Amino acid sequence: MDTIPRFPAKSAVAPPCSDRSPSVADRAWAMDRRSSRGSRAGSKAAAPRGCGRLRILRAAGERSEDTMAWIRLIRLEFARVIRSGGVAAALLLLLGLGVYASWQGSLRIQAAEAATAAAETAYRDQLAYLSATYPPATEAGEPLYYLAFPAPQPPSPLSALASGRTAVETASLRIRLLALEGQLYEHETLNPRLAAAGHLDLAFVLIALLPLFVIAVTYDIVSSERERGTWRMARLFARPRRLIAAKVAARVVLAAGLVTSLALIGAFSTGTDADGRAGWAVALIALHTLFWFALCLGVAGGRRSSTTNAMILVGVWVALTFLAPAVLSLTNALLHPVPEALELTVRQRQGYHEAWDLPKAATMEGFFEDYPQWSDQTVPEDEFTWAWYYAMNHRGDQTARDASRAYRDVLTQRDEWARRWSLLVPPLATQIALDRLSSADLRTQLAYQEAVRGYHERLKAHFQPLLFSAAPFTQVDWDRVPTFEPAVPAGEAPQAGLPAAAALILVSIGVLLPRIRSRPSPDS
């Protein structure tokens, strides 16, 4: 009867697959032999399983050691960067600017909410005043001439991130039943120089200023070691590409912490919820930051001096952040000239004033073209009626209708052209996407104006029966008066953020690909 052989001495037998010390191999083989408890043939077949297990253990140990070494390298590089006085000062400066921009954004949201509340309060106070001032038998058309109905657009939770066109456009109109076109462009007088400079919002800090910090900590990532003569020594501890990757990773962690801090500060200061638009905004900011890291690595990973790297990267930053957007904006303005909004107001008023010299039947004929349901009504030629007066105001809108449509079409063409060509300039594409996600872009403003037009039409449809019947003011059912329905944000979040995200990813890959495919030289 066969017996199980004794475990051989360490010096006598070792697993054939072992290339380590006998003790490690013997222990692995012994564990496998004890678990098998089989015959001699079975014990021979157990050796390969022991070898496979040994290889797995060895590979896992090597991966664990590599991971720990990688983490230690990143930690050391992170500590070295953060100890720099200039880096600490830049971090504090960016955090301070981010806190200030978030505070300004929260003030803008509070101002918009206050304007909405003020418009509602003014409407109720004005209605109470008119009801108390005019006698009960007064025709409804006379008090309605003065009454302004609120049409506020509530601010987006992300409007603190990017101000966009909210700096120059109003989103809390108060409209009357008179001609509408002139009312759409009425807002507070702004200093043109201040409006051109814009607001310091969080998007500007993250898109324009954060890349400068990335450049400052990355431009000499290799050249400084080479200029100090320590690059050859550093290569003894890790392969060049691995060492560069660790240096970049440490700086990415630093920038990620800064971006996260600014995002949390902005969210807490404005009470922004984590929805799809906020997620896309964070993703775009992260991709934009990684794009600048890729660009810096593509420039600083070569054999240029630190001064040359800094000059190249700052030049690229100026070109992408200021020059290229200015060139695209100028080209867009030349290709799509926009008439002045004042021209629409002038045409509307001309159409209104010309109606005073026209027969009332001619004025009403133009009104009946748009409202055929009232074509059976007549107004006397020899006396004033409120139905005719409001038809005169409608004639003013008719006169400016074609010019208004052409004005909106040109604005839409400019917006589409800017979105398409901005994909060639990643910072500009990111800014436009953030404006759209924050509901601070041109499309949102045009959508708001369309919502106001719809509200104006609903008001006219509600009050026209009272005007044609010369009903008194007391017969108005104020509980059934239409209220303004805010415009829905134009486009879904993926539609707003996906083109810019794709452009950032593709450009980053295009910048890094030559560096990845190139073979490192002995000194690199």
C-alpha angles and dihedrals in degrees: 000000000000118000129206107261120240118256104268123240116272092245094049106048134023130168110271092232095055120113096163131078115307093245095063093043094046092052093052092047092047092053090052093048093050092051095049100054088181138129127292090267090049091050090054090053091051094066097076090052089053090050091051091049090049092052091050092049091046093049092047091050092049092049091049091050091047091050093050091047090049091050092047091050092051091046092052092047091047091052091048092052097044092051090064111106093217093053092050091050091049091050092051091047093051092046090050092049090046092052091048092048091048090049091050089049092052089050090053091052091048090049091051091048090047090050090052092050091045092052092052092047092047090051093053093044092048092048091050091049094049092047091052095043104047122065115249092250094057114121113254092237094069099057090038088060089069102032114104118201118213118242105178124172109211114232120255116248087237095052088099088064097056125012095195114161093346087089091067104022129068122228099187109068126171109209133193131204090260126098108319108204094073092048094055093068099042113115141134117300111259131198103251093214093052091045091052091051091052130199128305098245131169092257090061091051092050099040103035107024104031092063088060089058090049090051092047094055097038110037093086098034092128105007094063091056091047093047091050091048094239098110095090090050092048090053089063090071099045142002113273096248092045091050092049090048090053091050091050092045091054091053092045089054089051093049091044090055090050094048092046091051092050092046092051092047090051093046094049094045093052102028093238115178122223100254133145095278092050090049092052090048092053091046092051092049091049092049091047090053091048089049090059091047089052091049092049092047091050091055102033095043092074131079098268123123122262092250092053092048091050093049093049094048095045089048091051090048092053091046096049098038102041117001101048094046090048092051092048091048092050092047091048091051092050093048095044111030111193120213119230116271086225088070089063091053091049093051092047092052092046090054091048096048093045088059090067089068096043127087110266090236090060091052092048091048090061089046092052090054089068097032107035091165088077097046091109091063123095133195125208117251096216102053140049119258129179091225089061092044093055089045087057090056090049088054088058090056090047091054092053096039098097093044090048092051091048090049092053092045092054091048090051091050091050091050094050092046091050093049092050099047095038088073086078089060108052097197091051092046089052092049093050091048092050090049089053093046089050092050089239099117134102094263091058091050092050090047089052091052090050089051089052090050090052091049091050090053092050090051092051091048089052097048102034094085089055092048096051092045093046089230119181122256092250092065093066111113099216093184089065097046108122118254127214118269111208119235117261114241109267112252133352123282095256091052090053099045107028100076093050092044091051091049092051093049095046094047091047091052091047091053095047099040097078090048093049094047095047118095115238115243120231090262097041 
